């Protein structure tokens, strides 16, 4: 039996390829529009790749990158929202120049942004036609802050990619134990990276509502599957934070450490000390 799809547009054909309409002589005008939108997407991505090397490094990029050096030096004292230091420690081996190291991470950030845009397109394709879905991805990538900062070294691009992937898994087809576990793993990873992941909660609630009101629903099983997602998420969150924190030196309590970090951010008092990692002037400004 084919899997049920929720929220599908009338023109959606399960199993259809993203570019199934290309080459159909009966829809020549649509083919041209589709290719134009797709070419525009590629152009936007190329411009963002150029900005990786031309846009000045933001102060908070130095702040996040400084935490990688603190981890390597055994000085990182908090496990709260510092998990990215484990993911990008390899960047210190790319070059002796810190700016080049950050630019290497920016390439990974751009890949995450492109993956997020692809997830937006795939998600929109369940609700609308191909061209509208491509436009949704284009609108996402060209939104002002996304266009100029989606590739910068922050946790946001990685978290957005993980959560959009989780949304797609949650929305496509029937919800199974494997899908619920995978969604929980992705959400738990995102939560371990940043507490801002909570802002995606309404999106997951909307998909849950669609599942709940779908045809031939076994609601007791569905309720248990819904409960599985936060349970797995919490387990993954605790596991990742625990493993990350176990490798850190003993320091002041996490609560006071977090409070100090928030204070440093709000007062902008701690950013200047990361400038010392610069090994050559970087005078270009966007």
C-alpha positions as CSV (number, residue, x, y, z in Angstrom):
1,X,0.0,0.0,0.0
2,X,1.4,3.4,-0.9
3,X,2.1,5.7,2.0
4,X,-0.5,8.3,2.7
5,X,0.7,11.9,2.1
6,X,-0.6,14.7,4.2
7,X,-1.3,18.2,3.0
8,X,-0.7,17.4,-0.6
9,X,-1.6,19.7,-3.5
10,X,-4.0,18.3,-6.1
11,X,-1.2,18.3,-8.7
12,X,1.2,16.3,-6.7
13,X,2.1,12.8,-7.9
14,X,3.8,10.5,-5.3
15,X,7.2,9.3,-6.4
16,X,7.4,12.0,-9.1
17,X,10.9,13.4,-9.6
18,X,11.5,17.0,-8.9
19,X,12.2,17.8,-12.5
20,X,9.7,15.4,-14.0
21,X,8.1,18.2,-16.1
22,X,11.3,19.0,-17.9
23,X,11.4,17.8,-21.5
24,X,7.5,17.6,-21.8
25,X,6.7,19.4,-25.1
26,X,3.1,20.0,-23.9
27,X,4.4,22.2,-21.1
28,X,7.2,24.2,-22.8
29,X,6.4,27.5,-21.0
30,X,6.5,25.8,-17.6
31,X,9.8,24.2,-18.4
32,X,11.3,27.5,-19.2
33,X,10.0,29.1,-16.0
34,X,11.2,26.1,-14.0
35,X,14.7,26.3,-15.5
36,X,14.8,30.0,-15.0
37,X,13.9,29.7,-11.3
38,X,16.4,26.9,-10.8
39,X,19.2,28.9,-12.6
40,X,18.4,31.8,-10.3
41,X,18.8,29.6,-7.3
42,X,22.2,28.5,-8.5
43,X,23.2,32.1,-9.1
44,X,22.2,33.1,-5.5
45,X,24.2,30.2,-4.1
46,X,27.2,31.2,-6.2
47,X,27.0,34.8,-4.9
48,X,26.9,33.5,-1.4
49,X,29.9,31.4,-2.0
50,X,31.7,34.5,-3.2
51,X,30.6,36.4,-0.1
52,X,32.3,33.7,2.0
53,X,35.7,35.2,1.1
54,X,34.6,38.8,0.6
55,X,32.4,39.5,3.6
56,X,34.2,40.6,6.7
57,X,34.4,38.2,9.7
58,X,31.7,39.2,12.3
59,X,32.7,39.7,15.9
60,X,30.5,36.8,17.0
61,X,32.2,34.5,14.5
62,X,35.5,35.2,16.3
63,X,33.7,34.6,19.6
64,X,32.4,31.2,18.5
65,X,35.8,30.3,16.9
66,X,37.6,31.4,20.1
67,X,35.7,28.7,21.9
68,X,37.3,26.1,19.7
69,X,40.7,27.3,20.8
70,X,39.5,27.3,24.4
71,X,38.4,23.7,24.1
72,X,41.8,22.8,22.6
73,X,43.6,24.6,25.4
74,X,41.5,23.0,28.1
75,X,39.9,26.4,29.1
76,X,36.3,25.8,27.9
77,X,34.3,25.6,31.1
78,X,30.6,25.4,29.9
79,X,28.8,22.6,28.0
80,X,25.8,24.8,27.4
81,X,25.6,25.8,23.7
82,X,29.2,25.0,23.0
83,X,28.7,21.7,21.3
84,X,29.8,23.2,17.9
85,X,33.3,23.3,19.2
86,X,33.4,19.5,18.9
87,X,32.0,19.7,15.3
88,X,34.5,22.2,13.9
89,X,37.7,21.6,15.8
90,X,39.1,20.3,12.5
91,X,39.2,23.9,11.1
92,X,42.3,24.7,13.1
93,X,44.2,22.2,11.0
94,X,43.2,23.8,7.7
95,X,45.6,26.7,7.8
96,X,47.8,28.7,10.1
97,X,45.7,31.8,9.3
98,X,42.6,32.1,11.5
99,X,40.6,34.0,8.8
100,X,41.2,31.1,6.4
101,X,40.1,28.7,9.2
102,X,36.8,30.5,9.6
103,X,36.3,30.7,5.9
104,X,36.6,26.9,5.8
105,X,33.8,26.6,8.3
106,X,31.8,29.1,6.3
107,X,31.8,26.7,3.4
108,X,30.2,24.1,5.6
109,X,27.7,26.7,6.8
110,X,26.7,27.4,3.2
111,X,26.3,23.7,2.5
112,X,23.9,23.6,5.5
113,X,22.0,26.6,4.2
114,X,21.7,25.0,0.7
115,X,20.4,21.8,2.4
116,X,17.9,23.8,4.3
117,X,16.7,25.5,1.1
118,X,16.4,22.0,-0.5
119,X,14.3,20.9,2.5
120,X,12.1,23.9,2.1
121,X,11.6,23.1,-1.6
122,X,10.8,19.4,-0.8
123,X,8.4,20.4,2.0
124,X,6.6,23.0,-0.2
125,X,6.4,20.4,-3.0
126,X,4.0,18.4,-0.8
127,X,1.7,21.4,-0.6
128,X,2.0,23.1,-4.0
129,X,3.4,22.7,-7.5
130,X,7.0,22.5,-8.6
131,X,7.4,26.2,-9.5
132,X,5.9,27.4,-6.3
133,X,8.1,25.1,-4.3
134,X,11.3,26.4,-6.1
135,X,10.2,29.9,-5.5
136,X,9.8,29.1,-1.7
137,X,13.4,28.0,-1.7
138,X,14.5,31.1,-3.6
139,X,12.6,33.4,-1.2
140,X,14.4,31.7,1.7
141,X,17.9,32.0,0.3
142,X,17.3,35.6,-0.9
143,X,15.8,36.9,2.4
144,X,18.0,39.8,3.5
145,X,19.6,38.3,6.6
146,X,19.8,34.8,5.2
147,X,21.5,36.0,2.0
148,X,24.2,37.9,3.8
149,X,24.6,35.7,6.9
150,X,23.4,32.1,6.3
151,X,27.0,31.1,5.6
152,X,28.6,32.8,8.6
153,X,30.0,30.7,11.5
154,X,27.0,30.4,13.9
155,X,25.0,27.5,15.1
156,X,21.9,28.6,13.2
157,X,22.7,27.1,9.8
158,X,23.4,23.7,11.3
159,X,20.4,23.8,13.5
160,X,18.1,25.0,10.7
161,X,19.3,22.1,8.4
162,X,18.7,19.5,11.2
163,X,15.3,20.8,12.1
164,X,14.1,21.2,8.5
165,X,15.2,17.6,7.8
166,X,13.3,16.6,10.9
167,X,10.2,18.4,9.6
168,X,10.4,16.6,6.3
169,X,10.8,13.2,7.9
170,X,7.9,14.0,10.2
171,X,5.6,15.2,7.4
172,X,6.2,12.8,4.6
173,X,4.3,9.5,4.6
174,X,2.9,7.6,7.5
175,X,4.5,8.2,10.9
176,X,6.3,5.0,12.0
177,X,8.6,4.1,14.9
178,X,11.7,4.6,12.8
179,X,10.5,8.0,11.6
180,X,9.6,9.1,15.1
181,X,13.0,8.0,16.4
182,X,14.8,9.8,13.6
183,X,12.9,13.0,14.2
184,X,13.7,12.8,17.9
185,X,17.4,12.3,17.1
186,X,17.5,15.4,14.8
187,X,15.6,17.5,17.3
188,X,17.8,16.4,20.2
189,X,20.9,17.3,18.2
190,X,19.5,20.7,17.3
191,X,18.5,21.3,20.9
192,X,22.0,20.4,22.1
193,X,23.5,22.9,19.7
194,X,21.2,25.8,20.7
195,X,18.1,26.4,22.9
196,X,16.7,28.5,20.1
197,X,15.5,25.2,18.5
198,X,12.3,25.7,20.5
199,X,11.2,28.2,18.0
200,X,10.4,25.4,15.5
201,X,7.8,23.9,18.0
202,X,4.8,25.4,16.2
203,X,5.9,23.8,12.9
204,X,6.0,20.4,14.5
205,X,2.7,21.0,16.2
206,X,1.1,21.9,12.8
207,X,2.4,18.6,11.2
208,X,1.2,16.7,14.2
209,X,-2.3,18.2,13.8
210,X,-2.3,17.1,10.1
211,X,-1.4,13.6,11.1
212,X,-4.0,13.5,13.8
213,X,-6.8,14.5,11.4
214,X,-5.6,12.3,8.6
215,X,-7.7,9.4,7.1
216,X,-7.7,6.0,8.8
217,X,-5.9,7.2,11.9
218,X,-5.2,4.9,14.8
219,X,-5.1,7.7,17.4
220,X,-3.8,5.7,20.3
221,X,-0.8,4.5,18.3
222,X,-0.3,8.0,16.9
223,X,-0.3,9.5,20.4
224,X,2.4,7.1,21.5
225,X,4.4,8.0,18.4
226,X,4.0,11.6,19.2
227,X,5.3,11.0,22.7
228,X,8.3,9.1,21.3
229,X,9.6,12.2,19.5
230,X,10.2,14.3,22.7
231,X,11.3,11.3,24.7
232,X,14.0,10.5,22.1
233,X,14.9,14.1,21.8
234,X,15.4,14.5,25.5
235,X,17.5,11.4,25.7
236,X,19.8,12.5,22.8
237,X,20.0,16.0,24.3
238,X,21.1,14.7,27.7
239,X,23.6,12.2,26.1
240,X,25.3,14.8,23.8
241,X,25.5,17.5,26.5
242,X,26.7,14.9,29.0
243,X,29.4,13.5,26.7
244,X,30.5,17.0,25.7
245,X,30.7,18.2,29.3
246,X,32.5,15.1,30.5
247,X,35.5,16.1,28.4
248,X,35.6,19.7,29.8
249,X,37.7,20.8,32.8
250,X,35.8,21.1,36.2
251,X,34.7,24.7,36.6
252,X,32.1,26.9,38.2
253,X,28.5,25.7,38.2
254,X,26.8,25.6,34.8
255,X,24.1,28.1,35.9
256,X,26.6,30.8,36.9
257,X,28.7,30.0,33.8
258,X,25.7,30.4,31.6
259,X,24.7,33.7,33.3
260,X,28.2,35.0,32.8
261,X,28.1,34.1,29.1
262,X,24.8,35.9,28.6
263,X,26.1,38.9,30.4
264,X,29.2,39.0,28.2
265,X,27.0,38.8,25.1
266,X,24.6,41.5,26.2
267,X,27.3,44.0,27.2
268,X,29.6,43.2,24.2
269,X,32.4,43.1,26.7
270,X,34.0,39.8,25.8
271,X,34.3,40.0,22.0
272,X,37.5,42.0,21.8
273,X,39.6,39.3,23.3
274,X,39.1,37.1,20.3
275,X,40.7,39.6,18.0
276,X,44.0,38.3,19.3
277,X,43.5,35.2,17.2
278,X,44.0,37.3,14.1
279,X,47.3,36.7,12.5
280,X,47.0,39.3,9.8
281,X,44.9,42.4,9.3
282,X,41.5,41.8,7.7
283,X,40.5,45.3,6.5
284,X,37.8,44.4,4.0
285,X,34.3,45.5,5.1
286,X,31.0,44.6,3.7
